[in-house]
Amino acid sequence: MTIMITGRSVAQDAPAGTRIGNLRVFNSGVAVASHFLMQKTANGLFAISADGALVTGTKGPLPVGHYALKITALATTKLSQETGRFLIEVTPPSLPPPPPPPPAPPPAS
């Protein structure tokens, strides 16, 4: 079995519960229904949602950096488990968009 994730980065100013990526388990190319557990090293900065997504946790703003997470998948249909390690990047907040240009001057008469 192999654990995969669809995303690996999130902005520092992302609110709690922001989806970083979906976790999926495959065995020989076939999806395997699983429950996911995360090691306590996440310290509340990250969590796993009920639908198997890696999300931001409830500990407030995330410090910019790289975080190594260890996630275990427990197959729901047979006695099988797999552990994967993922490097998640927290990026600086994105800059706000630039202000709109000033209005055009009225046409000359």
N, C-alpha and C positions, 0 to 999 in steps of 0.2 A: 504494500500500500504506500501511497505517496500523498502528502498533504501539499496543497497548492494555495496561493493567495493571489487575488487579482490586483491588489494595490500595495504599495510599500512606503508611501509618503503622505504627510498631512501637514497643513500649515499650523504654526504655533498658536494662532488665534482662533483655531477651530473650536466651536462650542462642544460641550460634553455630549457624547453620543454620536459624533460625526463618524460616518462610515469611512474606514480606511481601505478595506478590501474584504471580499467574500472568501471564506475558507471553504475548500472542497477537498474531498479525498477520492483518490482513484486507485483501482486495482486492475492492472493490465488494461488500462484505458477505459474501464467501466466505473462510473460514479458509485461511491459507497456511502449510504446514509450513515452519518456519524454525529456524535456529540463531541464538543471540544472543551478542553481544559487548558488553562494557562498557568504557568509557574508564578509564584508570588513575586518574582523579580520585577513585575510590571508596576508594583507599588501604587496601584490605583490610577496610573497614567493611561492605561489601556484596559479594555475589557472585551469580552466576547458576548455578542447579543444572542438572544434566543434563536434567531434564524441563522446563526453560524457566521456572523460578520465580525471582523475585528473593528472595534470602535474606540474613540477617545473615551477615557475614563472621567471620573468626577473630581479629580484633584486639582482643578483649576488650570491656568495656562500651562501649556507644555513647554519645558525648556528646550531650546533649539539643540539638536544633536542627533545621534544615532543610538537606537535602543535595540538590544538583542533580546528577542522574545522566544521562549520555548513553549510550544503548543503541542498538546497531545490530543489525538483523535481516537475516540472509542467507537468502533463500528456498532451500529444498533442491531444488525441482523445476524451477526456471528461473533464469536469471541475473538476479537482481533483489535489491536491497537497499534498506532504509529506515532512517533514523536518527530516534530520538525522544528528547525530553528530558523527564525526570520529576522532580518535586519530592517527596522522601521526608521525612516528619516523624518524628523520634525524640522520643517523649513521655517525661515523667518516669515512674518506675516506679509501678505502681498500688499503692494502699494495701491492706494486708491487711484481710480482712473483720473486722468488729467481733466481740468475744467473744460467746459465746451468753449469753442471760439466765440469771440464777441460777435454781435449781430452785424450784418453787412450794412454799410451806410446807405441811406436812401438814394435812389437814382437822381442824377442831376436833371434839373428842368430846363 
